[in-house]
Amino acid sequence: MAMRDTIVIGASAGGVQALTKLISDLPAKLPAAVFIVLHIPANSPGLLPVILARDAKLPVVHATDDEPIRAGRVYVAPPDQHLLIEAGHIKLVHGPKENLHRPSIDALFRSAARWAGPRVVGVVLTGARDDGAVGMRALKQRGGITIVQDPREAEFPSMPMSVMQRIRVDYSLPIREIAPLLNELSRQTTEEEGRFPVPDQIDIEARIAQQLMEADELIASVERLGKVSKLTCPDCHGALWEIDDQELLRYRCHVGHAYSAEALSEGQSQMLEVALWSAVRALEEQMILARRIMERARKTNHRRALLAFQRRAQEAEQHSSIIRQLLLASEKGGIGEEVMQADD
């Protein structure tokens, strides 16, 4: 029988400290490969392997594309690359973001569920929002073991709590208790993979993340997942399909961007912020131009033009000030909330 030889770990805000504790507690002869996704900016210098390796007993490296997977190693997703597992090899893909992130926890977990099924142990640590919840459900469907950091201990409890709200996790533990459990689980045999067939939805979404489909096949695959909505993708501005999922409200575009409802709301807020700052710029440019026209009108004694553009400059300045105040206030409560309050 197969062993639990694949451990996938996802973390976000507060994750460096949590991962450092967890990886330092793993034994030197762990009979499993460990894969880590931490949400980091695309321009990050990618120092996580160096940080984790300081106290680790296992070698910690950035994953490289098409590398054969070896037990007893810790593979870290590089900045701006999805880390995927495929048939005993690592795949790195600069594909569309999922839940506004690249690398994405869901993308890693889903690929692990597809290829390793009951051999996988998934771990979700501290983090904001809900990336990882869909991936953990996929692991559960394929017979994998699911572990979350105890939300009461997590610096940012949203991610582990989101998982617990959607599936019955196998373990919820303080960070210091997770490594001994992983060591124990990795030495256990698993049930036959055939008992847990790959659901069509997991297979389709895993292949979308690989970005190996031609355009027609990609569009057809997204259409199989749900029905087109009235919403647009914050990343590419294309149409979004609402996924047929009774448990979770989720969306995908035909390019491959994927969102939970919470991530989509955040993406719309970011898109709204860009639009509002563009409006401020346009209004201030209108004000500047109106004042230049006013100067010319004074010199040529065109009183009617002077009054008209004086009024236009005042209106542009007033509207710009209102939008700017909304944007500055959004740092406290969120742009969407501020706009709704303004409308009220």
C-alpha positions as CSV (number, residue, x, y, z in Angstrom):
1,M,0.0,0.0,0.0
2,A,1.1,3.6,-0.6
3,M,2.4,5.9,2.1
4,R,1.4,9.5,2.8
5,D,4.4,10.9,1.1
6,T,3.1,14.4,0.1
7,I,2.6,17.3,2.5
8,V,1.2,20.6,1.2
9,I,1.2,23.7,3.4
10,G,-0.4,27.1,2.8
11,A,0.0,30.3,4.7
12,S,-0.5,34.1,4.2
13,A,-0.3,36.9,6.7
14,G,1.8,35.9,9.7
15,G,3.0,32.9,7.8
16,V,6.8,33.4,8.0
17,Q,6.8,33.0,11.8
18,A,4.4,30.0,11.7
19,L,6.3,28.3,8.9
20,T,9.6,28.8,10.6
21,K,8.3,27.0,13.8
22,L,6.7,24.2,11.8
23,I,9.6,23.4,9.5
24,S,12.2,23.6,12.2
25,D,10.3,20.9,14.1
26,L,10.2,18.4,11.2
27,P,12.7,15.5,11.5
28,A,15.7,15.0,9.3
29,K,14.5,11.7,7.9
30,L,10.9,12.7,7.1
31,P,9.7,10.2,4.5
32,A,7.6,12.7,2.6
33,A,8.1,15.7,0.3
34,V,6.9,19.1,1.7
35,F,5.4,21.8,-0.6
36,I,4.9,25.4,0.7
37,V,2.9,28.3,-0.7
38,L,3.2,31.6,1.1
39,H,1.4,34.6,-0.3
40,I,4.2,37.0,-1.3
41,P,4.4,40.0,-3.7
42,A,5.6,39.3,-7.3
43,N,8.7,41.5,-6.8
44,S,9.7,39.8,-3.5
45,P,13.4,38.8,-3.3
46,G,12.3,35.3,-2.5
47,L,14.1,34.8,0.8
48,L,11.8,32.3,2.4
49,P,13.9,29.2,1.7
50,V,16.9,31.0,3.3
51,I,14.8,32.0,6.3
52,L,13.3,28.5,6.8
53,A,16.7,26.7,6.2
54,R,18.3,28.5,9.2
55,D,16.7,26.1,11.8
56,A,15.5,23.3,9.5
57,K,16.8,19.8,9.7
58,L,15.6,19.2,6.1
59,P,17.0,20.9,2.9
60,V,14.8,23.8,1.9
61,V,14.8,25.1,-1.7
62,H,12.9,27.0,-4.2
63,A,11.0,24.6,-6.4
64,T,12.2,24.4,-10.1
65,D,10.1,23.5,-13.1
66,D,9.9,19.8,-14.1
67,E,12.1,18.8,-11.1
68,P,11.5,15.2,-9.9
69,I,9.9,15.1,-6.4
70,R,12.2,13.7,-3.7
71,A,11.1,12.8,-0.2
72,G,12.8,14.5,2.7
73,R,12.9,17.9,0.9
74,V,11.0,21.2,1.4
75,Y,9.9,22.9,-1.8
76,V,8.9,26.6,-1.6
77,A,6.9,28.3,-4.3
78,P,9.0,31.1,-6.0
79,P,7.5,34.6,-6.2
80,D,4.9,35.1,-9.0
81,Q,4.7,31.4,-9.9
82,H,2.0,28.8,-9.2
83,L,3.5,25.7,-7.6
84,L,1.8,22.5,-9.0
85,I,2.3,18.8,-8.6
86,E,2.0,16.5,-11.6
87,A,2.9,12.8,-11.9
88,G,5.9,12.8,-9.6
89,H,7.3,16.1,-10.9
90,I,7.0,19.8,-10.0
91,K,5.4,22.2,-12.4
92,L,5.8,26.0,-12.1
93,V,3.3,28.1,-14.1
94,H,3.1,31.8,-14.5
95,G,-0.7,31.4,-14.9
96,P,-3.7,33.6,-14.0
97,K,-4.0,34.4,-10.3
98,E,-6.4,32.6,-8.1
99,N,-8.0,34.5,-5.2
100,L,-5.8,37.5,-6.3
101,H,-2.7,35.4,-5.6
102,R,0.2,33.9,-7.6
103,P,1.3,31.5,-6.1
104,S,-2.1,30.3,-4.9
105,I,-2.7,27.8,-2.1
106,D,-5.8,26.4,-3.8
107,A,-3.9,25.8,-7.0
108,L,-1.2,23.7,-5.2
109,F,-3.7,21.8,-3.1
110,R,-5.9,21.0,-6.0
111,S,-3.1,19.7,-8.1
112,A,-1.9,17.5,-5.1
113,A,-5.4,16.2,-4.7
114,R,-5.6,15.3,-8.4
115,W,-2.3,13.5,-8.6
116,A,-1.7,12.1,-5.1
117,G,-5.2,11.7,-3.6
118,P,-5.1,9.9,-0.2
119,R,-1.3,10.2,-0.1
120,V,-1.6,13.9,0.7
121,V,-1.7,15.7,4.0
122,G,-2.8,19.4,3.7
123,V,-2.1,22.1,6.2
124,V,-3.5,25.6,6.3
125,L,-1.8,28.1,8.7
126,T,-2.4,31.7,9.6
127,G,-3.7,34.1,6.9
128,A,-6.3,36.6,5.9
129,R,-9.3,35.8,3.6
130,D,-10.0,32.3,2.4
131,D,-7.4,31.0,0.0
132,G,-6.9,27.3,0.7
133,A,-10.5,26.4,1.6
134,V,-11.4,25.1,-1.9
135,G,-8.1,23.2,-2.1
136,M,-8.6,21.6,1.3
137,R,-12.1,20.5,0.3
138,A,-10.5,18.9,-2.8
139,L,-8.0,17.0,-0.6
140,K,-10.9,15.8,1.6
141,Q,-12.8,14.6,-1.5
142,R,-9.8,12.6,-2.6
143,G,-9.2,10.9,0.8
144,G,-6.4,13.2,2.0
145,I,-5.8,14.3,5.6
146,T,-6.6,17.9,6.5
147,I,-5.0,20.0,9.3
148,V,-5.4,23.6,10.3
149,Q,-3.5,25.7,12.8
150,D,-5.8,26.4,15.8
151,P,-7.5,29.7,14.9
152,R,-7.2,30.8,18.5
153,E,-3.4,30.7,18.2
154,A,-3.1,32.0,14.6
155,E,-2.0,35.6,14.2
156,F,-4.6,35.9,11.4
157,P,-7.3,33.3,12.0
158,S,-9.4,33.9,8.8
159,M,-7.8,31.2,6.6
160,P,-8.0,28.3,9.1
161,M,-11.5,29.4,10.1
162,S,-12.6,29.5,6.5
163,V,-11.5,25.9,6.0
164,M,-13.2,24.8,9.2
165,Q,-16.5,26.4,8.1
166,R,-16.5,24.5,4.8
167,I,-15.2,21.0,5.7
168,R,-14.8,18.8,8.8
169,V,-11.1,19.0,9.3
170,D,-9.2,16.1,10.7
171,Y,-7.1,18.1,13.1
172,S,-7.0,21.7,14.5
173,L,-3.8,22.1,16.4
174,P,-1.3,24.6,17.8
175,I,1.7,25.1,15.5
176,R,4.1,23.1,17.8
177,E,1.9,20.0,17.6
178,I,1.6,19.9,13.8
179,A,5.1,18.7,12.9
180,P,5.0,15.6,15.2
181,L,1.7,14.7,13.7
182,L,3.0,15.2,10.1
183,N,5.9,12.9,11.0
184,E,3.5,10.3,12.3
185,L,1.1,10.5,9.4
186,S,3.9,10.3,6.8
187,R,4.8,6.9,8.1
188,Q,1.3,5.5,7.7
189,T,-0.1,3.6,4.8
190,T,-3.1,5.0,3.0
191,E,-6.3,3.6,1.5
192,E,-6.4,2.6,-2.2
193,E,-6.6,5.7,-4.4
194,G,-9.3,4.0,-6.5
195,R,-11.7,4.5,-3.6
196,F,-11.5,8.2,-4.2
197,P,-12.1,9.0,-7.9
198,V,-11.1,12.5,-9.2
199,P,-14.3,14.6,-9.5
200,D,-14.7,16.3,-12.8
201,Q,-14.6,19.8,-11.2
202,I,-11.2,19.1,-9.6
203,D,-9.8,17.6,-12.8
204,I,-11.0,20.6,-15.0
205,E,-9.8,23.2,-12.6
206,A,-6.4,21.5,-12.1
207,R,-5.9,21.4,-15.9
208,I,-6.9,25.1,-16.2
209,A,-4.2,25.9,-13.7
210,Q,-1.6,24.1,-15.9
211,Q,-2.4,26.4,-18.8
212,L,-1.8,23.8,-21.4
213,M,-5.2,24.0,-23.1
214,E,-5.8,25.8,-26.4
215,A,-8.2,28.7,-26.2
216,D,-11.3,26.8,-27.4
217,E,-10.8,24.0,-24.9
218,L,-10.1,26.5,-22.1
219,I,-13.3,28.4,-22.8
220,A,-15.3,25.1,-23.1
221,S,-13.9,23.9,-19.8
222,V,-14.9,27.0,-17.9
223,E,-18.4,26.8,-19.4
224,R,-18.7,23.2,-18.1
225,L,-18.1,24.5,-14.6
226,G,-21.0,26.8,-14.4
227,K,-23.0,29.6,-16.0
228,V,-22.0,33.1,-17.1
229,S,-22.8,35.8,-14.6
230,K,-23.4,39.5,-14.9
231,L,-20.0,40.2,-13.2
232,T,-16.6,40.9,-14.7
233,C,-13.1,39.7,-13.8
234,P,-11.1,42.4,-11.9
235,D,-7.9,41.1,-13.5
236,C,-8.7,40.9,-17.2
237,H,-12.2,42.5,-17.2
238,G,-13.7,39.6,-19.1
239,A,-17.0,37.8,-18.2
240,L,-17.1,35.7,-15.1
241,W,-18.8,32.3,-14.8
242,E,-20.4,31.4,-11.5
243,I,-19.3,27.9,-10.6
244,D,-21.9,25.2,-10.0
245,D,-21.0,24.7,-6.4
246,Q,-23.7,24.2,-3.7
247,E,-21.3,24.8,-0.9
248,L,-19.2,27.8,-2.0
249,L,-19.9,30.9,-4.1
250,R,-17.1,30.9,-6.6
251,Y,-16.3,32.5,-10.0
252,R,-13.9,31.9,-12.9
253,C,-13.2,33.7,-16.2
254,H,-12.3,32.0,-19.4
255,V,-8.7,33.2,-19.1
256,G,-8.3,31.2,-15.9
257,H,-8.6,33.7,-13.1
258,A,-10.5,32.2,-10.1
259,Y,-12.2,33.9,-7.1
260,S,-14.0,33.0,-4.0
261,A,-16.8,35.5,-3.3
262,E,-14.6,37.2,-0.7
263,A,-11.6,37.5,-3.0
264,L,-13.9,38.8,-5.8
265,S,-15.2,41.5,-3.5
266,E,-11.7,42.5,-2.6
267,G,-10.7,42.5,-6.3
268,Q,-13.7,44.7,-7.1
269,S,-12.6,47.1,-4.3
270,Q,-9.2,47.3,-5.8
271,M,-10.6,47.9,-9.3
272,L,-12.9,50.6,-7.8
273,E,-9.9,52.3,-6.2
274,V,-8.1,52.5,-9.5
275,A,-11.1,53.9,-11.2
276,L,-11.6,56.5,-8.5
277,W,-8.0,57.7,-8.6
278,S,-8.3,57.9,-12.4
279,A,-11.4,60.1,-11.8
280,V,-9.5,62.4,-9.5
281,R,-6.7,62.7,-12.1
282,A,-9.2,63.5,-14.8
283,L,-11.1,66.1,-12.7
284,E,-7.9,67.8,-11.6
285,E,-6.6,68.0,-15.2
286,Q,-10.0,69.5,-16.1
287,M,-9.6,72.1,-13.4
288,I,-6.1,73.0,-14.6
289,L,-7.2,73.4,-18.2
290,A,-10.3,75.5,-17.1
291,R,-8.0,77.8,-15.2
292,R,-5.7,78.2,-18.2
293,I,-8.7,79.1,-20.3
294,M,-9.8,81.6,-17.6
295,E,-6.4,83.3,-17.8
296,R,-6.7,83.7,-21.5
297,A,-10.3,84.9,-21.2
298,R,-9.2,87.7,-18.8
299,K,-6.5,88.9,-21.2
300,T,-8.9,89.0,-24.1
301,N,-11.8,90.4,-22.0
302,H,-14.1,87.4,-22.8
303,R,-16.3,87.7,-19.7
304,R,-18.8,85.0,-20.7
305,A,-16.0,82.4,-21.2
306,L,-14.4,83.5,-18.0
307,L,-17.5,82.9,-16.0
308,A,-18.3,79.6,-17.7
309,F,-14.8,78.1,-17.1
310,Q,-14.6,79.5,-13.6
311,R,-17.8,77.5,-12.8
312,R,-16.3,74.5,-14.5
313,A,-13.0,74.7,-12.5
314,Q,-14.9,75.1,-9.3
315,E,-17.1,72.0,-10.0
316,A,-14.1,69.9,-11.0
317,E,-12.2,71.0,-7.8
318,Q,-15.3,70.2,-5.6
319,H,-15.9,66.7,-7.2
320,S,-12.2,65.9,-7.0
321,S,-12.1,66.8,-3.4
322,I,-15.1,64.6,-2.6
323,I,-13.6,61.5,-4.3
324,R,-10.2,62.1,-2.7
325,Q,-11.7,62.2,0.7
326,L,-13.5,58.9,0.0
327,L,-10.3,57.3,-1.0
328,L,-8.4,58.5,2.0
329,A,-11.2,57.5,4.3
330,S,-11.2,54.0,2.7
331,E,-8.0,53.2,4.5
332,K,-10.2,52.8,7.7
333,G,-13.3,51.1,6.4
334,G,-12.9,49.9,2.8
335,I,-13.7,51.8,-0.4
336,G,-16.9,49.9,-1.1
337,E,-18.2,50.8,2.4
338,E,-17.3,54.4,2.0
339,V,-19.0,54.7,-1.4
340,M,-22.2,53.1,0.0
341,Q,-22.1,55.4,3.0
342,A,-21.7,58.4,0.6
343,D,-24.7,57.1,-1.5
344,D,-26.8,56.8,1.7
